[in-house]
């Protein structure tokens, strides 16, 4: 019975035309953004990395990672993620 509960959201997402993990991505991105705005940069970095697990090569998530690392004072990581965001594409469509 437990596995049925895991399938229902997937089926609903497929029937609605959304990506199966779209809500999870949006919720995770919002959590990351709120952590960043609240100055909780370790938390935001972890959440933005989760976003990239859900949507690999997502340029805005990489850019936000760069911003979080920059605010932490970790310039090397910030520039690394900034470069990835630029390589992965446009930030806004």
C-alpha positions in Angstrom: 0.0 0.0 0.0 2.9 2.4 0.7 4.2 2.1 -2.8 0.8 3.1 -4.2 1.1 6.4 -2.4 4.4 7.1 -4.1 2.9 6.4 -7.5 -0.1 8.7 -7.2 1.8 12.0 -7.3 3.8 10.7 -10.3 0.6 9.8 -12.2 -1.0 13.1 -11.3 2.0 15.0 -12.6 2.1 13.0 -15.8 -1.7 13.5 -16.4 -1.3 17.3 -15.8 1.6 17.6 -18.3 4.1 18.7 -15.7 7.4 17.1 -15.1 7.2 14.5 -12.3 9.6 16.4 -10.0 8.6 19.9 -10.9 6.9 20.7 -7.6 9.8 19.2 -5.7 12.2 21.4 -7.7 10.2 24.6 -7.2 9.8 23.9 -3.5 13.5 23.2 -3.1 14.5 26.3 -5.0 12.3 28.5 -2.9 13.7 26.9 0.3 17.2 27.6 -1.0 16.3 31.2 -1.9 14.8 31.8 1.5 17.9 30.4 3.2 20.1 32.6 1.1 18.1 35.7 1.8 18.1 34.8 5.5 21.9 34.6 5.5 22.0 30.8 6.0 24.4 30.2 3.2 25.4 26.6 4.1 21.7 25.7 4.0 21.2 27.5 0.7 24.2 25.8 -0.8 22.8 22.4 0.2 19.4 23.2 -1.2 20.7 24.6 -4.5 22.8 21.4 -4.9 19.5 19.4 -4.4 18.0 21.5 -7.2 20.8 20.4 -9.4 20.2 16.8 -8.5 16.6 17.4 -9.7 17.5 19.4 -12.8 21.1 18.9 -13.8 22.8 21.8 -15.5 20.2 24.3 -14.4 22.0 27.6 -15.0 20.0 29.6 -12.4 20.7 27.1 -9.6 24.4 27.2 -10.5 24.3 31.0 -10.5 22.6 31.1 -7.1 25.2 28.6 -5.8 27.9 31.1 -7.0 26.1 33.9 -5.1 25.9 31.8 -1.9 29.5 30.8 -2.0 30.5 34.4 -2.7 28.5 35.6 0.4 30.4 33.0 2.4 33.7 34.4 1.2 34.6 31.3 -0.8 35.7 33.0 -4.0 37.1 29.9 -5.8 33.9 28.0 -5.4 31.9 31.1 -6.4 33.8 31.6 -9.6 33.6 27.8 -10.4 29.8 27.9 -10.1 29.6 31.2 -12.0 31.5 29.6 -14.9 29.2 26.6 -14.9 26.1 28.8 -14.9 27.4 30.6 -18.0 28.4 27.4 -19.7 25.0 25.8 -19.1 23.0 28.6 -20.7 20.8 31.6 -20.2 19.6 32.4 -16.8 16.2 33.7 -17.9 14.0 32.5 -20.8 
